[in-house]
Amino acid sequence: MSRFFKVYGWPLVVGLLVALLLIERFPQWVGLPNFDLKIQQAPAYKHVSGSGPVSYADAVSHASPAVANLYTAKLVSKPLHPLYADPTFKQFYGDNLPRQKRMESSLGTAVLMSKEGYLLTNNHVTAGADQIIVALKDGRETLARVIGSDPETDLAVLKIDLPDLPAITLGHSESIRIGDVVLAIGNPFGVGQTVTMGIISATGRNQLGLNTYEDFIQTDAAINPGNSGGALVDAQGNLLGINTAIFSRSGGSQGIGFAIPVKLALDVMRSIVERGQVVRGWLGLEVQALTPELSESFGLLDSPGILVAGVYRDGPAAKAGLKPGDVILKIANEDALDGRTSMNQVALMMPGHEIKLHVLRNGKPQELTATIGVRPPSD
């Protein structure tokens, strides 16, 4: 037996190590899922003052092949006649009333993020869809499947299986400036791929009531119905954001559009692809901003803080000893400037992580330790 191991042991060990390396590099060979997202990141570029380019055709040529049109369809069932929906009528006949079934279709846009076929779009574009058709700029069409979605940021990840797919290059949404030129690429009103130009009007827009987590790029590039899920790119054709909403009284573009920054969108996409869902940290409390009157009553005229309005029973905050009426001054040694910013800060933390809470209770400072929990899914 010892002679056998002397002769064959070393080759067996080497062969086993090579096999493990191959499985790690090519998991699909043995039937394991491949989560390797090959994302193309543009190098950081310097802002150069002076006159801009005469044409943005190169930027469009760089980005547009990776922007796809979406056509979704879902089967809906409605009463055969409006009278059948009347509660009085249903009281006598119950739910056994004739109904008609028909397909409802809608339009949208998606962005190819990797050559493996992963696309990003808006959750409201694909929610409830029974069929999603992706039409590429090169003329190819195929059915897409939903990998996962995150209603709290209004993002969804799709997957298609086609060879030789283009992929967009990611820009740096964290270094953009108000006044930078941007291009919106999408499929407005289903007329086909369309490019509009504008500038960045504002960054960090929140408290719009559109999503739970908001950190929008605002632009005046024309965005219309059908542009949802499309690309907002810089003057070099690099992706800055996913177009998601318009502010309009008429339903058309009025120069106020919003895009989800690519940094946030990529974090959501990676979490969905790798874990099947977005895992967020959670403390289990409701907070409200301190009004000038409340700040004065707590003696916090020049200090930041947020007021605890409610605590979820058996949640992480309750277990840490936090109570309604407490004022949170710091979370993990960072000032609690406002409720949304602080809750977004907690959402980015990994569940199980312990943090310090600096609290003011009855005028006396206290320090509590809380263990970050997992945010329950939204209803």
Short mmCIF file of the C-alpha atoms (twelve columns), coordinates in Angstrom:
data_MODEL
# 
_entry.id   MODEL 
# 
loop_
_atom_site.group_PDB 
_atom_site.id 
_atom_site.type_symbol 
_atom_site.label_atom_id 
_atom_site.label_alt_id 
_atom_site.label_comp_id 
_atom_site.label_asym_id 
_atom_site.label_seq_id 
_atom_site.Cartn_x 
_atom_site.Cartn_y 
_atom_site.Cartn_z 
_atom_site.pdbx_PDB_model_num 
ATOM 1   C CA . MET A 1   0.000   0.000  0.000   1 
ATOM 2   C CA . SER A 2   2.862   2.398  0.889   1 
ATOM 3   C CA . ARG A 3   4.452   1.649  -2.488  1 
ATOM 4   C CA . PHE A 4   1.152   2.525  -4.207  1 
ATOM 5   C CA . PHE A 5   1.017   5.958  -2.530  1 
ATOM 6   C CA . LYS A 6   4.677   6.614  -3.314  1 
ATOM 7   C CA . VAL A 7   4.062   5.951  -7.005  1 
ATOM 8   C CA . TYR A 8   0.544   7.345  -7.506  1 
ATOM 9   C CA . GLY A 9   -0.083  9.638  -4.501  1 
ATOM 10  C CA . TRP A 10  1.588   12.784 -5.847  1 
ATOM 11  C CA . PRO A 11  -0.137  12.641 -9.283  1 
ATOM 12  C CA . LEU A 12  -3.484  12.081 -7.536  1 
ATOM 13  C CA . VAL A 13  -2.992  15.133 -5.300  1 
ATOM 14  C CA . VAL A 14  -1.937  17.282 -8.266  1 
ATOM 15  C CA . GLY A 15  -4.888  16.056 -10.304 1 
ATOM 16  C CA . LEU A 16  -7.303  16.832 -7.465  1 
ATOM 17  C CA . LEU A 17  -5.936  20.382 -7.091  1 
ATOM 18  C CA . VAL A 18  -6.205  20.987 -10.846 1 
ATOM 19  C CA . ALA A 19  -9.799  19.694 -10.819 1 
ATOM 20  C CA . LEU A 20  -10.726 22.045 -7.940  1 
ATOM 21  C CA . LEU A 21  -9.187  25.020 -9.770  1 
ATOM 22  C CA . LEU A 22  -11.096 24.164 -12.951 1 
ATOM 23  C CA . ILE A 23  -14.392 23.837 -11.031 1 
ATOM 24  C CA . GLU A 24  -13.808 27.227 -9.397  1 
ATOM 25  C CA . ARG A 25  -13.029 28.842 -12.752 1 
ATOM 26  C CA . PHE A 26  -15.678 27.030 -14.835 1 
ATOM 27  C CA . PRO A 27  -18.477 25.929 -12.426 1 
ATOM 28  C CA . GLN A 28  -20.911 25.443 -15.311 1 
ATOM 29  C CA . TRP A 29  -18.879 22.388 -16.464 1 
ATOM 30  C CA . VAL A 30  -20.158 20.405 -13.484 1 
ATOM 31  C CA . GLY A 31  -23.653 21.876 -13.425 1 
ATOM 32  C CA . LEU A 32  -23.009 24.589 -10.820 1 
ATOM 33  C CA . PRO A 33  -24.384 28.117 -11.383 1 
ATOM 34  C CA . ASN A 34  -21.914 30.651 -12.725 1 
ATOM 35  C CA . PHE A 35  -22.235 34.005 -10.923 1 
ATOM 36  C CA . ASP A 36  -19.191 35.609 -12.560 1 
ATOM 37  C CA . LEU A 37  -20.431 38.991 -13.779 1 
ATOM 38  C CA . LYS A 38  -17.925 40.402 -16.229 1 
ATOM 39  C CA . ILE A 39  -18.689 44.101 -15.900 1 
ATOM 40  C CA . GLN A 40  -16.820 46.621 -18.034 1 
ATOM 41  C CA . GLN A 41  -15.822 49.728 -16.057 1 
ATOM 42  C CA . ALA A 42  -14.668 52.875 -17.807 1 
ATOM 43  C CA . PRO A 43  -11.479 54.483 -16.462 1 
ATOM 44  C CA . ALA A 44  -11.925 57.597 -14.385 1 
ATOM 45  C CA . TYR A 45  -11.741 60.644 -16.616 1 
ATOM 46  C CA . LYS A 46  -10.819 64.207 -15.882 1 
ATOM 47  C CA . HIS A 47  -13.258 67.013 -16.495 1 
ATOM 48  C CA . VAL A 48  -11.889 69.289 -19.196 1 
ATOM 49  C CA . SER A 49  -13.297 72.781 -19.460 1 
ATOM 50  C CA . GLY A 50  -13.908 74.347 -22.848 1 
ATOM 51  C CA . SER A 51  -16.136 73.702 -25.823 1 
ATOM 52  C CA . GLY A 52  -17.859 70.345 -26.095 1 
ATOM 53  C CA . PRO A 53  -17.921 68.013 -29.091 1 
ATOM 54  C CA . VAL A 54  -19.884 68.919 -32.204 1 
ATOM 55  C CA . SER A 55  -21.397 65.432 -32.336 1 
ATOM 56  C CA . TYR A 56  -22.190 62.705 -29.806 1 
ATOM 57  C CA . ALA A 57  -22.427 60.011 -32.480 1 
ATOM 58  C CA . ASP A 58  -19.396 58.144 -31.115 1 
ATOM 59  C CA . ALA A 59  -20.949 58.007 -27.647 1 
ATOM 60  C CA . VAL A 60  -24.213 56.698 -29.086 1 
ATOM 61  C CA . SER A 61  -22.390 54.097 -31.204 1 
ATOM 62  C CA . HIS A 62  -20.546 52.957 -28.089 1 
ATOM 63  C CA . ALA A 63  -23.637 52.603 -25.877 1 
ATOM 64  C CA . SER A 64  -26.672 51.930 -28.072 1 
ATOM 65  C CA . PRO A 65  -25.928 48.275 -29.046 1 
ATOM 66  C CA . ALA A 66  -26.277 47.370 -25.343 1 
ATOM 67  C CA . VAL A 67  -29.680 49.078 -24.963 1 
ATOM 68  C CA . ALA A 68  -32.597 46.756 -25.783 1 
ATOM 69  C CA . ASN A 69  -36.307 47.300 -26.307 1 
ATOM 70  C CA . LEU A 70  -38.674 45.371 -24.036 1 
ATOM 71  C CA . TYR A 71  -42.155 44.157 -24.916 1 
ATOM 72  C CA . THR A 72  -44.043 42.619 -22.031 1 
ATOM 73  C CA . ALA A 73  -47.395 40.862 -22.007 1 
ATOM 74  C CA . LYS A 74  -49.622 39.532 -19.252 1 
ATOM 75  C CA . LEU A 75  -52.956 37.746 -19.190 1 
ATOM 76  C CA . VAL A 76  -55.652 39.679 -17.356 1 
ATOM 77  C CA . SER A 77  -59.167 38.598 -16.451 1 
ATOM 78  C CA . LYS A 78  -61.909 41.205 -16.249 1 
ATOM 79  C CA . PRO A 79  -65.698 41.065 -15.820 1 
ATOM 80  C CA . LEU A 80  -67.530 40.643 -19.096 1 
ATOM 81  C CA . HIS A 81  -69.617 43.714 -18.268 1 
ATOM 82  C CA . PRO A 82  -68.978 46.571 -15.802 1 
ATOM 83  C CA . LEU A 83  -72.275 45.703 -14.094 1 
ATOM 84  C CA . TYR A 84  -70.790 42.389 -12.971 1 
ATOM 85  C CA . ALA A 85  -68.265 44.247 -10.806 1 
ATOM 86  C CA . ASP A 86  -71.029 45.957 -8.824  1 
ATOM 87  C CA . PRO A 87  -71.035 44.681 -5.184  1 
ATOM 88  C CA . THR A 88  -74.844 44.484 -5.159  1 
ATOM 89  C CA . PHE A 89  -74.832 42.308 -8.267  1 
ATOM 90  C CA . LYS A 90  -72.096 40.065 -6.823  1 
ATOM 91  C CA . GLN A 91  -74.135 39.623 -3.646  1 
ATOM 92  C CA . PHE A 92  -76.611 37.472 -5.571  1 
ATOM 93  C CA . TYR A 93  -74.308 35.734 -8.029  1 
ATOM 94  C CA . GLY A 94  -71.041 35.486 -6.097  1 
ATOM 95  C CA . ASP A 95  -67.800 35.157 -8.006  1 
ATOM 96  C CA . ASN A 96  -69.144 32.723 -10.594 1 
ATOM 97  C CA . LEU A 97  -69.666 35.462 -13.150 1 
ATOM 98  C CA . PRO A 98  -68.575 35.391 -16.783 1 
ATOM 99  C CA . ARG A 99  -65.186 37.005 -17.313 1 
ATOM 100 C CA . GLN A 100 -63.156 37.770 -20.369 1 
ATOM 101 C CA . LYS A 101 -59.428 37.076 -20.636 1 
ATOM 102 C CA . ARG A 102 -57.147 39.133 -22.785 1 
ATOM 103 C CA . MET A 103 -53.482 39.967 -23.139 1 
ATOM 104 C CA . GLU A 104 -52.241 43.366 -22.037 1 
ATOM 105 C CA . SER A 105 -48.956 44.558 -23.465 1 
ATOM 106 C CA . SER A 106 -46.595 47.331 -22.392 1 
ATOM 107 C CA . LEU A 107 -43.302 48.822 -23.476 1 
ATOM 108 C CA . GLY A 108 -40.000 49.447 -21.795 1 
ATOM 109 C CA . THR A 109 -36.237 49.379 -22.170 1 
ATOM 110 C CA . ALA A 110 -33.380 47.380 -20.648 1 
ATOM 111 C CA . VAL A 111 -29.596 47.656 -20.537 1 
ATOM 112 C CA . LEU A 112 -27.252 44.746 -21.210 1 
ATOM 113 C CA . MET A 113 -24.829 44.840 -18.298 1 
ATOM 114 C CA . SER A 114 -22.667 41.834 -19.182 1 
ATOM 115 C CA . LYS A 115 -21.867 39.606 -22.125 1 
ATOM 116 C CA . GLU A 116 -23.359 36.686 -20.165 1 
ATOM 117 C CA . GLY A 117 -26.801 38.137 -20.929 1 
ATOM 118 C CA . TYR A 118 -27.772 39.917 -17.700 1 
ATOM 119 C CA . LEU A 119 -29.948 42.989 -18.194 1 
ATOM 120 C CA . LEU A 120 -31.128 45.724 -15.849 1 
ATOM 121 C CA . THR A 121 -34.529 47.361 -16.158 1 
ATOM 122 C CA . ASN A 122 -37.234 48.785 -13.923 1 
ATOM 123 C CA . ASN A 123 -39.328 46.528 -11.735 1 
ATOM 124 C CA . HIS A 124 -42.500 48.362 -12.769 1 
ATOM 125 C CA . VAL A 125 -41.792 47.416 -16.396 1 
ATOM 126 C CA . THR A 126 -41.705 43.655 -15.761 1 
ATOM 127 C CA . ALA A 127 -43.917 43.249 -12.655 1 
ATOM 128 C CA . GLY A 128 -46.645 40.679 -13.295 1 
ATOM 129 C CA . ALA A 129 -45.526 40.010 -16.870 1 
ATOM 130 C CA . ASP A 130 -46.186 36.533 -18.238 1 
ATOM 131 C CA . GLN A 131 -43.900 37.058 -21.222 1 
ATOM 132 C CA . ILE A 132 -40.962 39.395 -21.807 1 
ATOM 133 C CA . ILE A 133 -39.498 39.833 -25.288 1 
ATOM 134 C CA . VAL A 134 -36.095 41.481 -25.642 1 
ATOM 135 C CA . ALA A 135 -35.355 43.095 -29.001 1 
ATOM 136 C CA . LEU A 136 -31.695 43.955 -29.586 1 
ATOM 137 C CA . LYS A 137 -30.487 46.734 -31.843 1 
ATOM 138 C CA . ASP A 138 -28.909 44.190 -34.222 1 
ATOM 139 C CA . GLY A 139 -32.380 42.793 -34.972 1 
ATOM 140 C CA . ARG A 140 -32.315 39.687 -32.787 1 
ATOM 141 C CA . GLU A 141 -35.276 38.945 -30.520 1 
ATOM 142 C CA . THR A 142 -35.585 36.444 -27.693 1 
ATOM 143 C CA . LEU A 143 -37.563 35.678 -24.582 1 
ATOM 144 C CA . ALA A 144 -36.122 36.816 -21.247 1 
ATOM 145 C CA . ARG A 145 -36.560 35.335 -17.800 1 
ATOM 146 C CA . VAL A 146 -36.668 37.322 -14.582 1 
ATOM 147 C CA . ILE A 147 -33.748 36.507 -12.267 1 
ATOM 148 C CA . GLY A 148 -35.072 38.706 -9.480  1 
ATOM 149 C CA . SER A 149 -36.443 42.113 -8.648  1 
ATOM 150 C CA . ASP A 150 -36.207 44.772 -5.965  1 
ATOM 151 C CA . PRO A 151 -39.381 46.877 -5.723  1 
ATOM 152 C CA . GLU A 152 -37.762 49.132 -3.119  1 
ATOM 153 C CA . THR A 153 -35.370 50.544 -5.725  1 
ATOM 154 C CA . ASP A 154 -37.645 49.709 -8.696  1 
ATOM 155 C CA . LEU A 155 -35.022 47.503 -10.335 1 
ATOM 156 C CA . ALA A 156 -35.263 44.080 -11.959 1 
ATOM 157 C CA . VAL A 157 -32.624 41.736 -13.393 1 
ATOM 158 C CA . LEU A 158 -33.376 39.768 -16.566 1 
ATOM 159 C CA . LYS A 159 -31.378 37.046 -18.353 1 
ATOM 160 C CA . ILE A 160 -31.238 36.139 -22.024 1 
ATOM 161 C CA . ASP A 161 -29.255 33.390 -23.717 1 
ATOM 162 C CA . LEU A 162 -27.768 34.551 -27.002 1 
ATOM 163 C CA . PRO A 163 -24.201 34.410 -28.361 1 
ATOM 164 C CA . ASP A 164 -21.963 37.427 -28.994 1 
ATOM 165 C CA . LEU A 165 -23.914 39.857 -26.847 1 
ATOM 166 C CA . PRO A 166 -22.794 43.467 -26.440 1 
ATOM 167 C CA . ALA A 167 -22.386 44.948 -22.984 1 
ATOM 168 C CA . ILE A 168 -22.396 48.550 -21.854 1 
ATOM 169 C CA . THR A 169 -19.392 50.151 -20.176 1 
ATOM 170 C CA . LEU A 170 -20.057 51.554 -16.727 1 
ATOM 171 C CA . GLY A 171 -19.302 55.156 -15.911 1 
ATOM 172 C CA . HIS A 172 -18.691 56.775 -12.539 1 
ATOM 173 C CA . SER A 173 -22.011 58.063 -11.218 1 
ATOM 174 C CA . GLU A 174 -20.390 59.160 -7.958  1 
ATOM 175 C CA . SER A 175 -18.156 61.724 -9.719  1 
ATOM 176 C CA . ILE A 176 -20.699 63.416 -11.981 1 
ATOM 177 C CA . ARG A 177 -21.307 67.150 -11.762 1 
ATOM 178 C CA . ILE A 178 -24.393 69.286 -12.276 1 
ATOM 179 C CA . GLY A 179 -24.174 70.607 -15.824 1 
ATOM 180 C CA . ASP A 180 -22.503 67.524 -17.322 1 
ATOM 181 C CA . VAL A 181 -23.934 66.501 -20.695 1 
ATOM 182 C CA . VAL A 182 -25.911 63.243 -20.679 1 
ATOM 183 C CA . LEU A 183 -27.783 61.181 -23.264 1 
ATOM 184 C CA . ALA A 184 -30.934 59.148 -22.629 1 
ATOM 185 C CA . ILE A 185 -31.365 56.038 -24.797 1 
ATOM 186 C CA . GLY A 186 -34.660 54.168 -24.797 1 
ATOM 187 C CA . ASN A 187 -37.821 53.178 -26.632 1 
ATOM 188 C CA . PRO A 188 -40.321 56.018 -26.036 1 
ATOM 189 C CA . PHE A 189 -43.896 55.240 -27.054 1 
ATOM 190 C CA . GLY A 190 -42.622 52.138 -28.880 1 
ATOM 191 C CA . VAL A 191 -41.300 54.106 -31.864 1 
ATOM 192 C CA . GLY A 192 -37.923 52.361 -31.617 1 
ATOM 193 C CA . GLN A 193 -34.564 53.184 -30.096 1 
ATOM 194 C CA . THR A 194 -34.295 56.941 -29.588 1 
ATOM 195 C CA . VAL A 195 -31.553 59.185 -28.216 1 
ATOM 196 C CA . THR A 196 -32.194 62.486 -26.440 1 
ATOM 197 C CA . MET A 197 -29.685 64.912 -24.969 1 
ATOM 198 C CA . GLY A 198 -29.638 67.084 -21.876 1 
ATOM 199 C CA . ILE A 199 -27.600 67.857 -18.809 1 
ATOM 200 C CA . ILE A 200 -27.503 66.666 -15.229 1 
ATOM 201 C CA . SER A 201 -29.905 68.977 -13.429 1 
ATOM 202 C CA . ALA A 202 -29.336 67.693 -9.876  1 
ATOM 203 C CA . THR A 203 -27.951 64.739 -7.956  1 
ATOM 204 C CA . GLY A 204 -29.024 62.934 -4.791  1 
ATOM 205 C CA . ARG A 205 -32.724 63.648 -5.296  1 
ATOM 206 C CA . ASN A 206 -34.842 61.878 -2.647  1 
ATOM 207 C CA . GLN A 207 -38.098 62.170 -0.725  1 
ATOM 208 C CA . LEU A 208 -40.003 62.076 -4.010  1 
ATOM 209 C CA . GLY A 209 -42.242 59.219 -2.898  1 
ATOM 210 C CA . LEU A 210 -41.268 57.057 -5.886  1 
ATOM 211 C CA . ASN A 211 -39.193 54.357 -4.175  1 
ATOM 212 C CA . THR A 212 -38.258 53.321 -0.660  1 
ATOM 213 C CA . TYR A 213 -34.583 53.989 -1.390  1 
ATOM 214 C CA . GLU A 214 -34.074 57.107 -3.493  1 
ATOM 215 C CA . ASP A 215 -30.834 58.695 -4.667  1 
ATOM 216 C CA . PHE A 216 -31.826 59.903 -8.113  1 
ATOM 217 C CA . ILE A 217 -29.896 61.696 -10.817 1 
ATOM 218 C CA . GLN A 218 -32.174 64.406 -12.222 1 
ATOM 219 C CA . THR A 219 -31.862 65.293 -15.894 1 
ATOM 220 C CA . ASP A 220 -33.633 67.425 -18.477 1 
ATOM 221 C CA . ALA A 221 -32.940 64.937 -21.289 1 
ATOM 222 C CA . ALA A 222 -36.353 64.086 -22.747 1 
ATOM 223 C CA . ILE A 223 -37.705 60.920 -21.091 1 
ATOM 224 C CA . ASN A 224 -41.127 59.606 -22.057 1 
ATOM 225 C CA . PRO A 225 -43.240 56.479 -21.406 1 
ATOM 226 C CA . GLY A 226 -41.272 53.542 -22.806 1 
ATOM 227 C CA . ASN A 227 -37.916 54.996 -21.721 1 
ATOM 228 C CA . SER A 228 -38.228 53.269 -18.336 1 
ATOM 229 C CA . GLY A 229 -35.285 50.947 -17.764 1 
ATOM 230 C CA . GLY A 230 -33.198 52.635 -20.438 1 
ATOM 231 C CA . ALA A 231 -29.698 54.046 -20.229 1 
ATOM 232 C CA . LEU A 232 -28.524 57.460 -19.117 1 
ATOM 233 C CA . VAL A 233 -24.982 57.758 -20.469 1 
ATOM 234 C CA . ASP A 234 -22.248 60.378 -20.375 1 
ATOM 235 C CA . ALA A 235 -20.684 62.134 -23.363 1 
ATOM 236 C CA . GLN A 236 -18.351 59.147 -23.847 1 
ATOM 237 C CA . GLY A 237 -21.192 56.611 -23.912 1 
ATOM 238 C CA . ASN A 238 -20.574 55.173 -20.425 1 
ATOM 239 C CA . LEU A 239 -23.560 54.229 -18.283 1 
ATOM 240 C CA . LEU A 240 -24.386 56.653 -15.471 1 
ATOM 241 C CA . GLY A 241 -27.879 55.524 -14.526 1 
ATOM 242 C CA . ILE A 242 -31.063 53.599 -15.293 1 
ATOM 243 C CA . ASN A 243 -33.886 55.925 -16.374 1 
ATOM 244 C CA . THR A 244 -36.854 55.225 -14.133 1 
ATOM 245 C CA . ALA A 245 -39.370 58.066 -13.803 1 
ATOM 246 C CA . ILE A 246 -40.580 61.397 -15.117 1 
ATOM 247 C CA . PHE A 247 -42.197 64.296 -13.321 1 
ATOM 248 C CA . SER A 248 -45.064 65.362 -15.544 1 
ATOM 249 C CA . ARG A 249 -48.579 66.727 -15.365 1 
ATOM 250 C CA . SER A 250 -49.417 65.602 -18.893 1 
ATOM 251 C CA . GLY A 251 -47.685 62.202 -19.020 1 
ATOM 252 C CA . GLY A 252 -45.025 63.488 -21.428 1 
ATOM 253 C CA . SER A 253 -41.577 64.903 -20.891 1 
ATOM 254 C CA . GLN A 254 -41.392 68.279 -19.188 1 
ATOM 255 C CA . GLY A 255 -37.659 68.395 -18.642 1 
ATOM 256 C CA . ILE A 256 -37.644 66.633 -15.262 1 
ATOM 257 C CA . GLY A 257 -36.561 63.007 -15.412 1 
ATOM 258 C CA . PHE A 258 -34.939 60.733 -12.852 1 
ATOM 259 C CA . ALA A 259 -32.380 57.946 -13.161 1 
ATOM 260 C CA . ILE A 260 -31.065 55.439 -10.609 1 
ATOM 261 C CA . PRO A 261 -27.257 55.877 -10.295 1 
ATOM 262 C CA . VAL A 262 -25.314 52.994 -11.795 1 
ATOM 263 C CA . LYS A 263 -23.415 52.421 -8.536  1 
ATOM 264 C CA . LEU A 264 -26.663 51.670 -6.688  1 
ATOM 265 C CA . ALA A 265 -28.070 49.681 -9.612  1 
ATOM 266 C CA . LEU A 266 -24.947 47.510 -9.823  1 
ATOM 267 C CA . ASP A 267 -25.028 46.734 -6.084  1 
ATOM 268 C CA . VAL A 268 -28.653 45.636 -6.389  1 
ATOM 269 C CA . MET A 269 -27.883 43.547 -9.473  1 
ATOM 270 C CA . ARG A 270 -24.949 41.743 -7.856  1 
ATOM 271 C CA . SER A 271 -27.045 40.907 -4.795  1 
ATOM 272 C CA . ILE A 272 -29.899 39.535 -6.915  1 
ATOM 273 C CA . VAL A 273 -27.609 37.441 -9.123  1 
ATOM 274 C CA . GLU A 274 -25.526 36.061 -6.252  1 
ATOM 275 C CA . ARG A 275 -28.197 35.650 -3.533  1 
ATOM 276 C CA . GLY A 276 -31.498 35.704 -5.414  1 
ATOM 277 C CA . GLN A 277 -32.621 38.788 -3.509  1 
ATOM 278 C CA . VAL A 278 -31.371 42.052 -2.064  1 
ATOM 279 C CA . VAL A 279 -30.334 41.614 1.566   1 
ATOM 280 C CA . ARG A 280 -30.514 44.848 3.559   1 
ATOM 281 C CA . GLY A 281 -29.753 45.732 7.134   1 
ATOM 282 C CA . TRP A 282 -32.652 46.683 9.418   1 
ATOM 283 C CA . LEU A 283 -33.107 48.091 12.910  1 
ATOM 284 C CA . GLY A 284 -36.885 47.888 13.126  1 
ATOM 285 C CA . LEU A 285 -37.860 51.417 14.027  1 
ATOM 286 C CA . GLU A 286 -39.721 54.420 12.692  1 
ATOM 287 C CA . VAL A 287 -38.093 57.824 12.893  1 
ATOM 288 C CA . GLN A 288 -39.019 61.396 12.133  1 
ATOM 289 C CA . ALA A 289 -37.066 64.572 11.610  1 
ATOM 290 C CA . LEU A 290 -36.584 66.988 14.444  1 
ATOM 291 C CA . THR A 291 -38.552 70.179 13.867  1 
ATOM 292 C CA . PRO A 292 -37.065 73.429 15.208  1 
ATOM 293 C CA . GLU A 293 -39.554 73.268 18.077  1 
ATOM 294 C CA . LEU A 294 -38.567 69.685 18.960  1 
ATOM 295 C CA . SER A 295 -34.870 70.492 18.672  1 
ATOM 296 C CA . GLU A 296 -35.321 73.374 21.091  1 
ATOM 297 C CA . SER A 297 -37.222 71.204 23.544  1 
ATOM 298 C CA . PHE A 298 -34.420 68.616 23.522  1 
ATOM 299 C CA . GLY A 299 -31.707 71.260 23.707  1 
ATOM 300 C CA . LEU A 300 -30.309 70.270 20.309  1 
ATOM 301 C CA . LEU A 301 -30.386 73.529 18.400  1 
ATOM 302 C CA . ASP A 302 -26.936 73.017 16.869  1 
ATOM 303 C CA . SER A 303 -26.754 69.219 16.930  1 
ATOM 304 C CA . PRO A 304 -28.054 66.640 14.432  1 
ATOM 305 C CA . GLY A 305 -30.500 63.976 15.494  1 
ATOM 306 C CA . ILE A 306 -33.619 62.002 14.588  1 
ATOM 307 C CA . LEU A 307 -36.572 61.242 16.834  1 
ATOM 308 C CA . VAL A 308 -37.676 57.623 17.382  1 
ATOM 309 C CA . ALA A 309 -41.398 57.574 16.648  1 
ATOM 310 C CA . GLY A 310 -41.942 53.828 16.967  1 
ATOM 311 C CA . VAL A 311 -40.096 50.579 17.622  1 
ATOM 312 C CA . TYR A 312 -41.061 47.197 16.128  1 
ATOM 313 C CA . ARG A 313 -41.729 44.549 18.749  1 
ATOM 314 C CA . ASP A 314 -38.858 42.052 19.048  1 
ATOM 315 C CA . GLY A 315 -36.924 43.958 16.382  1 
ATOM 316 C CA . PRO A 316 -33.196 44.731 16.629  1 
ATOM 317 C CA . ALA A 317 -33.838 48.224 18.033  1 
ATOM 318 C CA . ALA A 318 -36.245 46.923 20.682  1 
ATOM 319 C CA . LYS A 319 -33.752 44.263 21.756  1 
ATOM 320 C CA . ALA A 320 -31.084 46.968 22.033  1 
ATOM 321 C CA . GLY A 321 -33.312 48.909 24.453  1 
ATOM 322 C CA . LEU A 322 -34.358 51.748 22.145  1 
ATOM 323 C CA . LYS A 323 -37.687 53.375 23.049  1 
ATOM 324 C CA . PRO A 324 -40.122 55.791 21.398  1 
ATOM 325 C CA . GLY A 325 -39.176 59.337 22.329  1 
ATOM 326 C CA . ASP A 326 -35.448 58.654 22.230  1 
ATOM 327 C CA . VAL A 327 -33.354 60.916 20.032  1 
ATOM 328 C CA . ILE A 328 -30.666 59.146 18.013  1 
ATOM 329 C CA . LEU A 329 -27.597 61.352 17.726  1 
ATOM 330 C CA . LYS A 330 -25.178 58.953 16.033  1 
ATOM 331 C CA . ILE A 331 -25.366 55.587 14.283  1 
ATOM 332 C CA . ALA A 332 -22.075 53.674 14.086  1 
ATOM 333 C CA . ASN A 333 -20.216 56.899 14.959  1 
ATOM 334 C CA . GLU A 334 -21.834 58.815 12.077  1 
ATOM 335 C CA . ASP A 335 -24.137 61.765 12.748  1 
ATOM 336 C CA . ALA A 336 -27.845 61.011 12.308  1 
ATOM 337 C CA . LEU A 337 -28.561 63.907 9.945   1 
ATOM 338 C CA . ASP A 338 -32.017 62.817 8.803   1 
ATOM 339 C CA . GLY A 339 -34.178 59.718 8.860   1 
ATOM 340 C CA . ARG A 340 -33.802 58.683 5.220   1 
ATOM 341 C CA . THR A 341 -30.031 59.054 5.173   1 
ATOM 342 C CA . SER A 342 -29.653 57.129 8.422   1 
ATOM 343 C CA . MET A 343 -31.945 54.296 7.364   1 
ATOM 344 C CA . ASN A 344 -30.113 54.030 4.035   1 
ATOM 345 C CA . GLN A 345 -26.890 53.839 6.029   1 
ATOM 346 C CA . VAL A 346 -28.302 50.943 8.064   1 
ATOM 347 C CA . ALA A 347 -29.632 49.222 4.930   1 
ATOM 348 C CA . LEU A 348 -26.102 49.000 3.530   1 
ATOM 349 C CA . MET A 349 -24.846 47.174 6.647   1 
ATOM 350 C CA . MET A 350 -24.636 43.401 6.757   1 
ATOM 351 C CA . PRO A 351 -27.079 41.597 9.061   1 
ATOM 352 C CA . GLY A 352 -25.406 40.321 12.210  1 
ATOM 353 C CA . HIS A 353 -23.107 43.326 12.446  1 
ATOM 354 C CA . GLU A 354 -23.067 45.110 15.823  1 
ATOM 355 C CA . ILE A 355 -23.219 48.915 15.901  1 
ATOM 356 C CA . LYS A 356 -23.215 51.614 18.568  1 
ATOM 357 C CA . LEU A 357 -26.175 53.968 18.914  1 
ATOM 358 C CA . HIS A 358 -25.627 57.285 20.670  1 
ATOM 359 C CA . VAL A 359 -28.993 58.234 22.138  1 
ATOM 360 C CA . LEU A 360 -30.458 61.096 24.132  1 
ATOM 361 C CA . ARG A 361 -33.110 59.905 26.610  1 
ATOM 362 C CA . ASN A 362 -34.771 62.326 29.039  1 
ATOM 363 C CA . GLY A 363 -31.966 64.782 28.430  1 
ATOM 364 C CA . LYS A 364 -29.265 62.257 29.326  1 
ATOM 365 C CA . PRO A 365 -26.878 60.711 26.741  1 
ATOM 366 C CA . GLN A 366 -26.751 56.924 26.499  1 
ATOM 367 C CA . GLU A 367 -24.874 54.422 24.374  1 
ATOM 368 C CA . LEU A 368 -26.694 51.299 23.160  1 
ATOM 369 C CA . THR A 369 -25.463 48.332 21.142  1 
ATOM 370 C CA . ALA A 370 -27.710 46.955 18.405  1 
ATOM 371 C CA . THR A 371 -27.281 43.935 16.157  1 
ATOM 372 C CA . ILE A 372 -28.328 44.629 12.574  1 
ATOM 373 C CA . GLY A 373 -31.198 42.412 11.427  1 
ATOM 374 C CA . VAL A 374 -32.517 41.491 7.982   1 
ATOM 375 C CA . ARG A 375 -35.031 43.908 6.530   1 
ATOM 376 C CA . PRO A 376 -38.328 42.079 5.858   1 
ATOM 377 C CA . PRO A 377 -39.555 42.177 2.248   1 
ATOM 378 C CA . SER A 378 -41.894 45.035 1.413   1 
ATOM 379 C CA . ASP A 379 -45.566 44.281 0.963   1 
# 
